[in-house]
């Protein structure tokens, strides 16, 4: 993805979040130079990879397969391992109309996916086999707003604004916006996007960036290269 396109997506996403009553924390608006100047104080933000995240899954087709994310807060895997401390994470996502977030699951993360506003969120679901692999012939159970609901293999559940579902490790899922763009909230256990996204197809988690202009704000995938 071109950096200029990423900058435009950030601006559009910020506008949509504000229209739905969500304001980002101050570090979201730091320039790359301000982030570098504050990197010692912002060590938790950097280490837990909070901030802007825009991906086309390395496929170069953002409009058809991609996702906008902003990680607002994220705990530590060490706390999750010992069972105490900051064991949670929170994100805002934007799924554009008919823009696929491809089939995947998580090994560790349980997550609530909440339609925070906009159009309809559609989630396609499959279960796992006994080894946790994608199972085309298996369904499962999810909670929808706290109510248990069985799903058949490949069933597509639709969620209006205010509605939600809870996904557990082993629930394979893909999602997209239907009828327009959707602002999504995610509340989960500690999030590790580098190792805990298991995709059905061999695709990447992060975009390959063409630096055709300077970044307005850093992506989480920029931290290791620009803040060390």
N, C-alpha and C positions, 0 to 999 in steps of 0.2 A: 504494500500500500504506500502511496505517496504521502509524505509528511503533511503536505498542504491539504490533502483530503482528510487526514486525521484531525488536523486543526479545525476544519469545517465541521466535522462530525462532533467534536467536543462542543463547539459553540451551539450547534443545533440541539444537542443533548441537554446542555445547561439550560437553554430556553425551555425545553419541554419539562424538565424537572421543576423549574420555577413556576411554570404555568399550573403545575399540579401541587404547588405548595411545599416543595422540598428545596431547601437551601443547603449547599455543600459547605463543609468546614473550610476555614481560612486557607489551609495549606493547599487546597485544590487550585487556588488562583495564584500561587507563587510562580514567578518566572523560573526558568532553569537556573538563572544566576542566584535568585533568592533561595531556591531549594539548596543549592550548593553551599551558600552562606549559612544556612540553618541546619545542615545535615547532622551535626552532632546532637542538637536538641531534638531533631526529628528521627532519631535512630529507630524508635519503635515503628514509626510509619514506614520507614525504608525496609527494615527487617521483616515486617509482617506484610509488606507489599500492599499497603493501602494506597488508594488513588485511582487514577484514570487507567482504563484498560479497554482497548478497542482491537478487535480481532476479526480477521477474515479466515482464520484457521489455516493460514498459509496457502490458500487456494486462489487468491486474487479475484474473488467474486463476492465482494462484501454485500452488495445489494441482494444477492440470492442466498448467500450463506455467510453469516457474520453475527456479531453481537457487540453492543456497547455495555460496559460495566464500570461502576465506580465502587471500590471497596471502601466503605466508611470506617469500619473498625474490624480488627482481626486479632484473635488471641494467639497463643503459642502452643505448638505441638507438645512441648514439654509439660505444659499444664494439663493438656488433654490426657497425656500418658499417665500422669500421676493422679488424675481425677480431681483436680482442684485448681482454682485460679481462673484466668481468662480463657475459657474453653469455647468461646462463641465468636461469631463473625456476622457482619451485616453488609449488604450490598444494595445498590440500585442498578437495575439493568434496563435497557431499552431494546425491545425486539420489534423491528419494523414489519410492516405489512408483508406477509408471505416470506419473510427472511428467516431461513432455517438456522436454528442452533442444533447441530447434528446429534444423532443418537449416541448417548454416552451414559456412564454410571460412575459411581464413586466407591472407593474401598472404605474410607473412613467417614466421610461427611454425610450427615443427615441434614435435610434442608426443608424449610417452609418456603414455598414459592407463592407470592401474593400478587394478584393483579391490583396495582396501586392506582391505575387510571388509564383512560384511553379506550382502545377497542377491546376485542375479545382475545384472550390468551388461549391457545390450543396446545395441549400437551399429549403427545403420542407415547404410549407405555408398553413395555414388554418386561417379562420377568427374567430371572437367571436360572441356569442349570445348577447342578449341585456343586460345581466348582466356581460359580459366580460369573460364568460366561453368558453372553447374550443367548437367549433361548427363544427362537421364533415361535415355538408352540406353547409357551408358558405365559400365563398372566400372573396376577398377584393381588395385593391389597394396598390401598393408600388411604390416608385420612384426607377428607375434603372438609375444611372448616371444622375439624375435630370429629367428623362422622366417618366411620369406616365404610369403604366402598370397594368392592371387588372390580377388577378390570380384566377384560379378555385380552389375549395377545394382540397387540397392534391397535387397541382401542384408543380413540382420540377423545379426550375430555376437554370441554370448553369452560372457561372461567371468565365471568364478567368482573368489572371493577368491584373490589372488596372481597372477592372470593379467593380461596387459596387451596393448596394441597401440600401434604407432607410427604417427601420422598426419603426413603431409607437406602442405605448402601445395598446395591443389587437391583434396585429399581432402574431399569434402563429407560431413558427418556430423551425425546427430542421435542422442540417447541418452536412456535412462531406466532406472529400477530395475525389475526384474521379480521378483515374489515378496516384496518388502520394500524397505526403504531401503538404499542403497549408499554407503559411504564410498569416495571416489575420490581417488587421488593424480594430480597432473599435474606432470611434469617437462618443461620446454620451453626453447626459445630465448626471448630477451627477449619479454615479454608486453606488448602495447599494446591494452588493451581498448577504448580510445576510438576507434581507427581500424582495427584489424586483425581485426574480426569482420565477415564478409560474410555476411549472412543471405539465404536464398532468398526469403523473404517480407519485405516492408517493415515491420520491427518495430524497437523500440528495444532498446538493450543494458541500460539501467538503469531502475529503478523510479521512478515518480512518487510522492513521499512526502507523505502527509497527516500533519501534525504534531499528532497528538492527545495526545501525551505527550512528555516529554523522552527523548532517546536514552540508553540504557544505555552504549553505546560508539558511536563514530563509524563510519560507513561510508566507504569510499574516495570515494564520490560526495559526501560531506559536506565533504571537505578544502578544496576551493576556496572554499566559502562560509563555513566556520566557522573556518578557520585562516589567513586572510589579513588 
